């Protein structure tokens, strides 16, 4: 079974403190759902286009596990901590 990845591309961070608070709660939810960080941060080297302010890639055992993490109550609580203070694109992609 192919692994599942969640990619979160932060195009605009309005409130760093809200993002930090979200990060604490999201990490707990990630660990509780057997996910792991593949990459995260703002040290991004531009190749083409406009680079995001921050990017995070999470790994799960399957696409279904990634979907379950996103839907879980703990992550939904974490998401609310952002309070609309981060503009981002987030999606799940299947590994090869």
Biopython code that builds the backbone (N, CA, C, O; Angstrom):
import numpy as np
from Bio.PDB.StructureBuilder import StructureBuilder

atoms = [
    (1, "UNK", "N", (0.842, -1.178, 0.000)),
    (1, "UNK", "CA", (0.000, 0.000, 0.000)),
    (1, "UNK", "C", (0.891, 1.247, 0.000)),
    (1, "UNK", "O", (1.866, 1.323, 0.748)),
    (2, "UNK", "N", (0.552, 2.199, -0.829)),
    (2, "UNK", "CA", (1.332, 3.435, -0.933)),
    (2, "UNK", "C", (1.088, 4.332, 0.276)),
    (2, "UNK", "O", (-0.010, 4.370, 0.831)),
    (3, "UNK", "N", (2.113, 5.036, 0.662)),
    (3, "UNK", "CA", (1.988, 5.994, 1.760)),
    (3, "UNK", "C", (1.142, 7.180, 1.322)),
    (3, "UNK", "O", (0.962, 7.427, 0.130)),
    (4, "UNK", "N", (0.630, 7.907, 2.304)),
    (4, "UNK", "CA", (-0.132, 9.121, 2.040)),
    (4, "UNK", "C", (0.600, 10.309, 2.630)),
    (4, "UNK", "O", (1.197, 10.214, 3.702)),
    (5, "UNK", "N", (0.552, 11.422, 1.930)),
    (5, "UNK", "CA", (1.242, 12.633, 2.371)),
    (5, "UNK", "C", (0.273, 13.804, 2.406)),
    (5, "UNK", "O", (-0.535, 13.981, 1.494)),
    (6, "UNK", "N", (0.359, 14.592, 3.451)),
    (6, "UNK", "CA", (-0.367, 15.857, 3.504)),
    (6, "UNK", "C", (0.654, 16.951, 3.265)),
    (6, "UNK", "O", (1.686, 17.013, 3.934)),
    (7, "UNK", "N", (0.357, 17.815, 2.304)),
    (7, "UNK", "CA", (1.216, 18.953, 1.986)),
    (7, "UNK", "C", (0.447, 20.214, 2.356)),
    (7, "UNK", "O", (-0.692, 20.405, 1.931)),
    (8, "UNK", "N", (1.071, 21.060, 3.141)),
    (8, "UNK", "CA", (0.463, 22.322, 3.559)),
    (8, "UNK", "C", (1.381, 23.457, 3.121)),
    (8, "UNK", "O", (2.524, 23.553, 3.566)),
    (9, "UNK", "N", (0.871, 24.308, 2.250)),
    (9, "UNK", "CA", (1.645, 25.421, 1.702)),
    (9, "UNK", "C", (1.065, 26.715, 2.261)),
    (9, "UNK", "O", (-0.054, 27.102, 1.928)),
    (10, "UNK", "N", (1.833, 27.370, 3.107)),
    (10, "UNK", "CA", (1.397, 28.611, 3.754)),
    (10, "UNK", "C", (1.779, 29.796, 2.864)),
    (10, "UNK", "O", (2.953, 30.152, 2.761)),
    (11, "UNK", "N", (0.794, 30.389, 2.234)),
    (11, "UNK", "CA", (1.070, 31.508, 1.332)),
    (11, "UNK", "C", (1.176, 32.835, 2.066)),
    (11, "UNK", "O", (1.852, 33.752, 1.600)),
    (12, "UNK", "N", (0.509, 32.942, 3.218)),
    (12, "UNK", "CA", (0.590, 34.181, 4.001)),
    (12, "UNK", "C", (0.346, 33.864, 5.473)),
    (12, "UNK", "O", (-0.670, 33.272, 5.835)),
    (13, "UNK", "N", (1.291, 34.268, 6.307)),
    (13, "UNK", "CA", (1.159, 34.091, 7.752)),
    (13, "UNK", "C", (0.855, 35.458, 8.349)),
    (13, "UNK", "O", (1.688, 36.363, 8.320)),
    (14, "UNK", "N", (-0.343, 35.591, 8.885)),
    (14, "UNK", "CA", (-0.801, 36.869, 9.424)),
    (14, "UNK", "C", (-0.430, 37.002, 10.899)),
    (14, "UNK", "O", (-0.127, 38.101, 11.364)),
    (15, "UNK", "N", (-0.450, 35.896, 11.635)),
    (15, "UNK", "CA", (-0.179, 35.924, 13.075)),
    (15, "UNK", "C", (0.696, 34.726, 13.455)),
    (15, "UNK", "O", (0.214, 33.596, 13.538)),
    (16, "UNK", "N", (1.985, 34.987, 13.684)),
    (16, "UNK", "CA", (2.946, 33.924, 14.037)),
    (16, "UNK", "C", (2.560, 33.218, 15.330)),
    (16, "UNK", "O", (2.745, 32.007, 15.450)),
    (17, "UNK", "N", (2.029, 33.956, 16.295)),
    (17, "UNK", "CA", (1.660, 33.359, 17.579)),
    (17, "UNK", "C", (0.538, 32.332, 17.413)),
    (17, "UNK", "O", (0.561, 31.272, 18.039)),
    (18, "UNK", "N", (-0.438, 32.650, 16.569)),
    (18, "UNK", "CA", (-1.523, 31.689, 16.302)),
    (18, "UNK", "C", (-0.957, 30.443, 15.631)),
    (18, "UNK", "O", (-1.379, 29.327, 15.932)),
    (19, "UNK", "N", (0.002, 30.634, 14.716)),
    (19, "UNK", "CA", (0.621, 29.503, 14.028)),
    (19, "UNK", "C", (1.389, 28.626, 15.020)),
    (19, "UNK", "O", (1.329, 27.400, 14.929)),
    (20, "UNK", "N", (2.104, 29.234, 15.959)),
    (20, "UNK", "CA", (2.836, 28.466, 16.970)),
    (20, "UNK", "C", (1.884, 27.661, 17.852)),
    (20, "UNK", "O", (2.144, 26.495, 18.147)),
    (21, "UNK", "N", (0.787, 28.280, 18.269)),
    (21, "UNK", "CA", (-0.210, 27.592, 19.091)),
    (21, "UNK", "C", (-0.816, 26.414, 18.324)),
    (21, "UNK", "O", (-0.978, 25.323, 18.870)),
    (22, "UNK", "N", (-1.144, 26.648, 17.063)),
    (22, "UNK", "CA", (-1.644, 25.579, 16.190)),
    (22, "UNK", "C", (-0.619, 24.448, 16.119)),
    (22, "UNK", "O", (-0.977, 23.274, 16.216)),
    (23, "UNK", "N", (0.654, 24.802, 15.950)),
    (23, "UNK", "CA", (1.712, 23.810, 15.800)),
    (23, "UNK", "C", (1.814, 22.856, 16.978)),
    (23, "UNK", "O", (2.030, 21.658, 16.795)),
    (24, "UNK", "N", (1.661, 23.382, 18.180)),
    (24, "UNK", "CA", (1.717, 22.548, 19.387)),
    (24, "UNK", "C", (0.584, 21.520, 19.364)),
    (24, "UNK", "O", (0.806, 20.336, 19.614)),
    (25, "UNK", "N", (-0.618, 21.977, 19.067)),
    (25, "UNK", "CA", (-1.779, 21.082, 19.049)),
    (25, "UNK", "C", (-1.742, 20.121, 17.854)),
    (25, "UNK", "O", (-2.106, 18.952, 17.983)),
    (26, "UNK", "N", (-1.306, 20.610, 16.705)),
    (26, "UNK", "CA", (-1.236, 19.760, 15.514)),
    (26, "UNK", "C", (-0.211, 18.643, 15.704)),
    (26, "UNK", "O", (-0.433, 17.516, 15.262)),
    (27, "UNK", "N", (0.911, 18.951, 16.361)),
    (27, "UNK", "CA", (1.939, 17.936, 16.596)),
    (27, "UNK", "C", (1.389, 16.803, 17.459)),
    (27, "UNK", "O", (1.645, 15.631, 17.184)),
    (28, "UNK", "N", (0.642, 17.147, 18.492)),
    (28, "UNK", "CA", (0.035, 16.117, 19.351)),
    (28, "UNK", "C", (-0.923, 15.241, 18.556)),
    (28, "UNK", "O", (-0.922, 14.019, 18.701)),
    (29, "UNK", "N", (-1.738, 15.868, 17.717)),
    (29, "UNK", "CA", (-2.682, 15.116, 16.878)),
    (29, "UNK", "C", (-1.931, 14.227, 15.892)),
    (29, "UNK", "O", (-2.333, 13.089, 15.646)),
    (30, "UNK", "N", (-0.843, 14.745, 15.329)),
    (30, "UNK", "CA", (-0.035, 13.982, 14.379)),
    (30, "UNK", "C", (0.536, 12.735, 15.048)),
    (30, "UNK", "O", (0.446, 11.634, 14.504)),
    (31, "UNK", "N", (1.121, 12.913, 16.223)),
    (31, "UNK", "CA", (1.709, 11.782, 16.942)),
    (31, "UNK", "C", (0.647, 10.751, 17.323)),
    (31, "UNK", "O", (0.896, 9.548, 17.255)),
    (32, "UNK", "N", (-0.530, 11.221, 17.722)),
    (32, "UNK", "CA", (-1.617, 10.311, 18.101)),
    (32, "UNK", "C", (-2.150, 9.519, 16.912)),
    (32, "UNK", "O", (-2.795, 8.484, 17.084)),
    (33, "UNK", "N", (-1.877, 10.013, 15.702)),
    (33, "UNK", "CA", (-2.366, 9.352, 14.486)),
    (33, "UNK", "C", (-1.242, 8.704, 13.682)),
    (33, "UNK", "O", (-1.391, 8.452, 12.487)),
    (34, "UNK", "N", (-0.114, 8.437, 14.345)),
    (34, "UNK", "CA", (1.022, 7.724, 13.745)),
    (34, "UNK", "C", (1.562, 8.395, 12.489)),
    (34, "UNK", "O", (2.048, 7.723, 11.580)),
    (35, "UNK", "N", (1.476, 9.713, 12.441)),
    (35, "UNK", "CA", (2.058, 10.453, 11.326)),
    (35, "UNK", "C", (3.425, 10.988, 11.708)),
    (35, "UNK", "O", (3.803, 10.975, 12.879)),
    (36, "UNK", "N", (4.164, 11.458, 10.712)),
    (36, "UNK", "CA", (5.482, 12.034, 10.987)),
    (36, "UNK", "C", (5.757, 13.190, 10.030)),
    (36, "UNK", "O", (5.184, 13.277, 8.944)),
    (37, "UNK", "N", (6.647, 14.067, 10.467)),
    (37, "UNK", "CA", (7.068, 15.185, 9.627)),
    (37, "UNK", "C", (8.125, 14.690, 8.640)),
    (37, "UNK", "O", (9.073, 14.007, 9.028)),
    (38, "UNK", "N", (7.958, 15.033, 7.382)),
    (38, "UNK", "CA", (8.972, 14.766, 6.366)),
    (38, "UNK", "C", (9.798, 16.029, 6.179)),
    (38, "UNK", "O", (11.024, 15.977, 6.083)),
    (39, "UNK", "N", (9.114, 17.158, 6.128)),
    (39, "UNK", "CA", (9.769, 18.463, 5.990)),
    (39, "UNK", "C", (8.840, 19.525, 6.556)),
    (39, "UNK", "O", (7.617, 19.402, 6.484)),
    (40, "UNK", "N", (9.438, 20.575, 7.121)),
    (40, "UNK", "CA", (8.640, 21.711, 7.583)),
    (40, "UNK", "C", (9.562, 22.889, 7.833)),
    (40, "UNK", "O", (10.716, 22.731, 8.231)),
    (41, "UNK", "N", (9.025, 24.065, 7.591)),
    (41, "UNK", "CA", (9.811, 25.253, 7.876)),
    (41, "UNK", "C", (9.682, 26.319, 6.814)),
    (41, "UNK", "O", (8.870, 26.231, 5.892)),
    (42, "UNK", "N", (10.517, 27.332, 6.979)),
    (42, "UNK", "CA", (10.477, 28.472, 6.068)),
    (42, "UNK", "C", (11.781, 28.647, 5.294)),
    (42, "UNK", "O", (11.933, 29.619, 4.554)),
    (43, "UNK", "N", (12.720, 27.720, 5.457)),
    (43, "UNK", "CA", (13.967, 27.772, 4.697)),
    (43, "UNK", "C", (13.714, 27.127, 3.331)),
    (43, "UNK", "O", (14.050, 25.965, 3.100)),
    (44, "UNK", "N", (13.112, 27.916, 2.436)),
    (44, "UNK", "CA", (12.647, 27.426, 1.140)),
    (44, "UNK", "C", (13.465, 28.080, 0.034)),
    (44, "UNK", "O", (13.590, 29.304, -0.002)),
    (45, "UNK", "N", (14.017, 27.285, -0.857)),
    (45, "UNK", "CA", (14.788, 27.807, -1.988)),
    (45, "UNK", "C", (13.901, 27.870, -3.223)),
    (45, "UNK", "O", (13.387, 26.849, -3.681)),
    (46, "UNK", "N", (13.728, 29.047, -3.746)),
    (46, "UNK", "CA", (12.869, 29.254, -4.914)),
    (46, "UNK", "C", (13.500, 28.638, -6.162)),
    (46, "UNK", "O", (14.679, 28.845, -6.446)),
    (47, "UNK", "N", (12.697, 27.885, -6.892)),
    (47, "UNK", "CA", (13.098, 27.380, -8.204)),
    (47, "UNK", "C", (12.266, 28.045, -9.292)),
    (47, "UNK", "O", (12.802, 28.498, -10.303)),
    (48, "UNK", "N", (10.956, 28.101, -9.082)),
    (48, "UNK", "CA", (10.041, 28.735, -10.033)),
    (48, "UNK", "C", (8.880, 29.342, -9.260)),
    (48, "UNK", "O", (8.502, 28.838, -8.203)),
    (49, "UNK", "N", (8.323, 30.404, -9.776)),
    (49, "UNK", "CA", (7.138, 31.005, -9.172)),
    (49, "UNK", "C", (7.422, 31.709, -7.861)),
    (49, "UNK", "O", (8.569, 31.996, -7.518)),
    (50, "UNK", "N", (6.348, 31.978, -7.137)),
    (50, "UNK", "CA", (6.438, 32.688, -5.866)),
    (50, "UNK", "C", (6.504, 31.653, -4.745)),
    (50, "UNK", "O", (5.571, 30.866, -4.585)),
    (51, "UNK", "N", (7.587, 31.639, -3.967)),
    (51, "UNK", "CA", (7.685, 30.645, -2.900)),
    (51, "UNK", "C", (6.741, 30.986, -1.747)),
    (51, "UNK", "O", (6.458, 32.157, -1.494)),
    (52, "UNK", "N", (6.254, 29.955, -1.049)),
    (52, "UNK", "CA", (5.400, 30.209, 0.114)),
    (52, "UNK", "C", (6.229, 30.715, 1.288)),
    (52, "UNK", "O", (7.457, 30.636, 1.270)),
    (53, "UNK", "N", (5.558, 31.231, 2.302)),
    (53, "UNK", "CA", (6.250, 31.659, 3.513)),
    (53, "UNK", "C", (6.708, 30.455, 4.331)),
    (53, "UNK", "O", (7.714, 30.519, 5.037)),
    (54, "UNK", "N", (5.960, 29.357, 4.227)),
    (54, "UNK", "CA", (6.259, 28.154, 5.000)),
    (54, "UNK", "C", (5.621, 26.956, 4.299)),
    (54, "UNK", "O", (4.633, 27.100, 3.580)),
    (55, "UNK", "N", (6.193, 25.778, 4.516)),
    (55, "UNK", "CA", (5.639, 24.563, 3.923)),
    (55, "UNK", "C", (5.845, 23.409, 4.902)),
    (55, "UNK", "O", (6.856, 23.345, 5.602)),
    (56, "UNK", "N", (4.875, 22.503, 4.940)),
    (56, "UNK", "CA", (4.964, 21.318, 5.794)),
    (56, "UNK", "C", (4.528, 20.102, 4.982)),
    (56, "UNK", "O", (3.542, 20.153, 4.247)),
    (57, "UNK", "N", (5.275, 19.011, 5.124)),
    (57, "UNK", "CA", (4.909, 17.744, 4.496)),
    (57, "UNK", "C", (4.842, 16.694, 5.597)),
    (57, "UNK", "O", (5.807, 16.484, 6.332)),
    (58, "UNK", "N", (3.684, 16.034, 5.702)),
    (58, "UNK", "CA", (3.452, 14.996, 6.698)),
    (58, "UNK", "C", (3.323, 13.647, 6.006)),
    (58, "UNK", "O", (2.781, 13.563, 4.904)),
    (59, "UNK", "N", (3.820, 12.590, 6.648)),
    (59, "UNK", "CA", (3.752, 11.248, 6.069)),
    (59, "UNK", "C", (2.886, 10.334, 6.933)),
    (59, "UNK", "O", (2.947, 10.365, 8.163)),
    (60, "UNK", "N", (2.074, 9.516, 6.250)),
    (60, "UNK", "CA", (1.205, 8.536, 6.902)),
    (60, "UNK", "C", (1.338, 7.204, 6.176)),
    (60, "UNK", "O", (1.834, 7.151, 5.051)),
    (61, "UNK", "N", (0.905, 6.150, 6.809)),
    (61, "UNK", "CA", (1.008, 4.816, 6.218)),
    (61, "UNK", "C", (0.162, 4.645, 4.965)),
    (61, "UNK", "O", (0.433, 3.759, 4.154)),
    (62, "UNK", "N", (-0.864, 5.481, 4.796)),
    (62, "UNK", "CA", (-1.732, 5.378, 3.627)),
    (62, "UNK", "C", (-2.490, 6.688, 3.439)),
    (62, "UNK", "O", (-2.507, 7.539, 4.328)),
    (63, "UNK", "N", (-3.112, 6.839, 2.283)),
    (63, "UNK", "CA", (-3.972, 8.001, 2.034)),
    (63, "UNK", "C", (-5.124, 7.993, 3.032)),
    (63, "UNK", "O", (-5.525, 9.046, 3.528)),
    (64, "UNK", "N", (-5.656, 6.813, 3.327)),
    (64, "UNK", "CA", (-6.763, 6.705, 4.273)),
    (64, "UNK", "C", (-6.344, 7.189, 5.658)),
    (64, "UNK", "O", (-7.120, 7.852, 6.345)),
    (65, "UNK", "N", (-5.118, 6.861, 6.070)),
    (65, "UNK", "CA", (-4.616, 7.316, 7.374)),
    (65, "UNK", "C", (-4.441, 8.834, 7.387)),
    (65, "UNK", "O", (-4.699, 9.477, 8.405)),
    (66, "UNK", "N", (-4.007, 9.405, 6.269)),
    (66, "UNK", "CA", (-3.870, 10.865, 6.169)),
    (66, "UNK", "C", (-5.238, 11.530, 6.280)),
    (66, "UNK", "O", (-5.389, 12.547, 6.958)),
    (67, "UNK", "N", (-6.221, 10.957, 5.618)),
    (67, "UNK", "CA", (-7.590, 11.497, 5.691)),
    (67, "UNK", "C", (-8.139, 11.389, 7.110)),
    (67, "UNK", "O", (-8.808, 12.302, 7.594)),
    (68, "UNK", "N", (-7.855, 10.268, 7.776)),
    (68, "UNK", "CA", (-8.330, 10.071, 9.148)),
    (68, "UNK", "C", (-7.704, 11.102, 10.083)),
    (68, "UNK", "O", (-8.384, 11.636, 10.960)),
    (69, "UNK", "N", (-6.418, 11.384, 9.906)),
    (69, "UNK", "CA", (-5.758, 12.418, 10.710)),
    (69, "UNK", "C", (-6.447, 13.762, 10.516)),
    (69, "UNK", "O", (-6.784, 14.440, 11.486)),
    (70, "UNK", "N", (-6.651, 14.140, 9.269)),
    (70, "UNK", "CA", (-7.253, 15.445, 8.984)),
    (70, "UNK", "C", (-8.651, 15.560, 9.595)),
    (70, "UNK", "O", (-9.044, 16.636, 10.046)),
    (71, "UNK", "N", (-9.391, 14.472, 9.611)),
    (71, "UNK", "CA", (-10.770, 14.486, 10.111)),
    (71, "UNK", "C", (-10.878, 14.303, 11.629)),
    (71, "UNK", "O", (-11.937, 14.554, 12.204)),
    (72, "UNK", "N", (-9.802, 13.873, 12.279)),
    (72, "UNK", "CA", (-9.887, 13.557, 13.707)),
    (72, "UNK", "C", (-10.181, 14.801, 14.545)),
    (72, "UNK", "O", (-9.834, 15.922, 14.173)),
    (73, "UNK", "N", (-10.823, 14.570, 15.673)),
    (73, "UNK", "CA", (-11.233, 15.673, 16.549)),
    (73, "UNK", "C", (-10.039, 16.500, 17.032)),
    (73, "UNK", "O", (-10.114, 17.728, 17.074)),
    (74, "UNK", "N", (-8.937, 15.833, 17.397)),
    (74, "UNK", "CA", (-7.764, 16.564, 17.889)),
    (74, "UNK", "C", (-7.219, 17.530, 16.840)),
    (74, "UNK", "O", (-6.845, 18.657, 17.165)),
    (75, "UNK", "N", (-7.176, 17.089, 15.584)),
    (75, "UNK", "CA", (-6.668, 17.998, 14.549)),
    (75, "UNK", "C", (-7.660, 19.127, 14.281)),
    (75, "UNK", "O", (-7.251, 20.260, 14.032)),
    (76, "UNK", "N", (-8.943, 18.835, 14.330)),
    (76, "UNK", "CA", (-9.944, 19.881, 14.108)),
    (76, "UNK", "C", (-9.847, 20.958, 15.188)),
    (76, "UNK", "O", (-10.037, 22.140, 14.902)),
    (77, "UNK", "N", (-9.553, 20.559, 16.421)),
    (77, "UNK", "CA", (-9.327, 21.528, 17.503)),
    (77, "UNK", "C", (-8.079, 22.354, 17.191)),
    (77, "UNK", "O", (-8.084, 23.574, 17.354)),
    (78, "UNK", "N", (-7.017, 21.694, 16.746)),
    (78, "UNK", "CA", (-5.778, 22.406, 16.398)),
    (78, "UNK", "C", (-6.030, 23.433, 15.302)),
    (78, "UNK", "O", (-5.561, 24.569, 15.382)),
    (79, "UNK", "N", (-6.768, 23.028, 14.285)),
    (79, "UNK", "CA", (-7.069, 23.917, 13.151)),
    (79, "UNK", "C", (-7.755, 25.204, 13.605)),
    (79, "UNK", "O", (-7.484, 26.282, 13.075)),
    (80, "UNK", "N", (-8.632, 25.083, 14.574)),
    (80, "UNK", "CA", (-9.355, 26.261, 15.074)),
    (80, "UNK", "C", (-8.413, 27.266, 15.730)),
    (80, "UNK", "O", (-8.741, 28.450, 15.811)),
    (81, "UNK", "N", (-7.258, 26.821, 16.194)),
    (81, "UNK", "CA", (-6.279, 27.721, 16.823)),
    (81, "UNK", "C", (-5.724, 28.730, 15.822)),
    (81, "UNK", "O", (-5.267, 29.804, 16.213)),
    (82, "UNK", "N", (-5.762, 28.394, 14.537)),
    (82, "UNK", "CA", (-5.274, 29.333, 13.513)),
    (82, "UNK", "C", (-6.177, 30.554, 13.405)),
    (82, "UNK", "O", (-5.710, 31.645, 13.077)),
    (83, "UNK", "N", (-7.449, 30.379, 13.676)),
    (83, "UNK", "CA", (-8.403, 31.488, 13.724)),
    (83, "UNK", "C", (-8.344, 32.373, 12.474)),
    (83, "UNK", "O", (-8.489, 33.592, 12.557)),
    (84, "UNK", "N", (-8.127, 31.737, 11.309)),
    (84, "UNK", "CA", (-8.100, 32.494, 10.058)),
    (84, "UNK", "C", (-6.862, 33.351, 9.858)),
    (84, "UNK", "O", (-6.845, 34.210, 8.977)),
    (85, "UNK", "N", (-5.826, 33.135, 10.660)),
    (85, "UNK", "CA", (-4.633, 33.989, 10.606)),
    (85, "UNK", "C", (-3.508, 33.422, 9.744)),
    (85, "UNK", "O", (-2.387, 33.929, 9.772)),
    (86, "UNK", "N", (-3.806, 32.373, 8.980)),
    (86, "UNK", "CA", (-2.849, 31.804, 8.027)),
    (86, "UNK", "C", (-3.617, 31.465, 6.758)),
    (86, "UNK", "O", (-4.631, 30.768, 6.798)),
    (87, "UNK", "N", (-3.122, 31.966, 5.633)),
    (87, "UNK", "CA", (-3.675, 31.577, 4.333)),
    (87, "UNK", "C", (-2.828, 30.415, 3.830)),
    (87, "UNK", "O", (-1.603, 30.515, 3.762)),
    (88, "UNK", "N", (-3.485, 29.315, 3.479)),
    (88, "UNK", "CA", (-2.722, 28.146, 3.042)),
    (88, "UNK", "C", (-3.524, 27.291, 2.077)),
    (88, "UNK", "O", (-4.747, 27.384, 1.982)),
    (89, "UNK", "N", (-2.786, 26.464, 1.374)),
    (89, "UNK", "CA", (-3.344, 25.424, 0.520)),
    (89, "UNK", "C", (-2.900, 24.116, 1.157)),
    (89, "UNK", "O", (-1.733, 23.959, 1.516)),
    (90, "UNK", "N", (-3.832, 23.176, 1.296)),
    (90, "UNK", "CA", (-3.505, 21.911, 1.948)),
    (90, "UNK", "C", (-4.150, 20.782, 1.159)),
    (90, "UNK", "O", (-5.320, 20.866, 0.783)),
    (91, "UNK", "N", (-3.378, 19.721, 0.908)),
    (91, "UNK", "CA", (-3.923, 18.609, 0.137)),
    (91, "UNK", "C", (-3.226, 17.316, 0.508)),
    (91, "UNK", "O", (-2.155, 17.316, 1.115)),
    (92, "UNK", "N", (-3.859, 16.205, 0.126)),
    (92, "UNK", "CA", (-3.299, 14.870, 0.331)),
    (92, "UNK", "C", (-2.865, 14.341, -1.028)),
    (92, "UNK", "O", (-3.570, 14.490, -2.026)),
    (93, "UNK", "N", (-1.684, 13.717, -1.045)),
    (93, "UNK", "CA", (-1.189, 13.100, -2.271)),
    (93, "UNK", "C", (-0.698, 11.692, -1.929)),
    (93, "UNK", "O", (-0.126, 11.459, -0.865)),
    (94, "UNK", "N", (-0.931, 10.769, -2.845)),
    (94, "UNK", "CA", (-0.498, 9.386, -2.662)),
    (94, "UNK", "C", (0.956, 9.239, -3.088)),
    (94, "UNK", "O", (1.363, 9.757, -4.128)),
    (95, "UNK", "N", (1.739, 8.525, -2.271)),
    (95, "UNK", "CA", (3.129, 8.262, -2.610)),
    (95, "UNK", "C", (3.245, 7.227, -3.719)),
    (95, "UNK", "O", (2.266, 6.578, -4.086)),
    (96, "UNK", "N", (4.456, 7.082, -4.247)),
    (96, "UNK", "CA", (4.676, 6.123, -5.334)),
    (96, "UNK", "C", (5.216, 4.812, -4.800)),
    (96, "UNK", "O", (5.462, 3.885, -5.571)),
]
sb = StructureBuilder()
sb.init_structure("model")
sb.init_model(0)
sb.init_chain("A")
sb.init_seg("    ")
for serial, (resi, resn, name, xyz) in enumerate(atoms, 1):
    if name == "N":
        sb.init_residue(resn, " ", resi, " ")
    sb.init_atom(name, np.array(xyz, "f"), 0.0, 1.0, " ", f" {name:<3s}", serial, name[0])
structure = sb.get_structure()
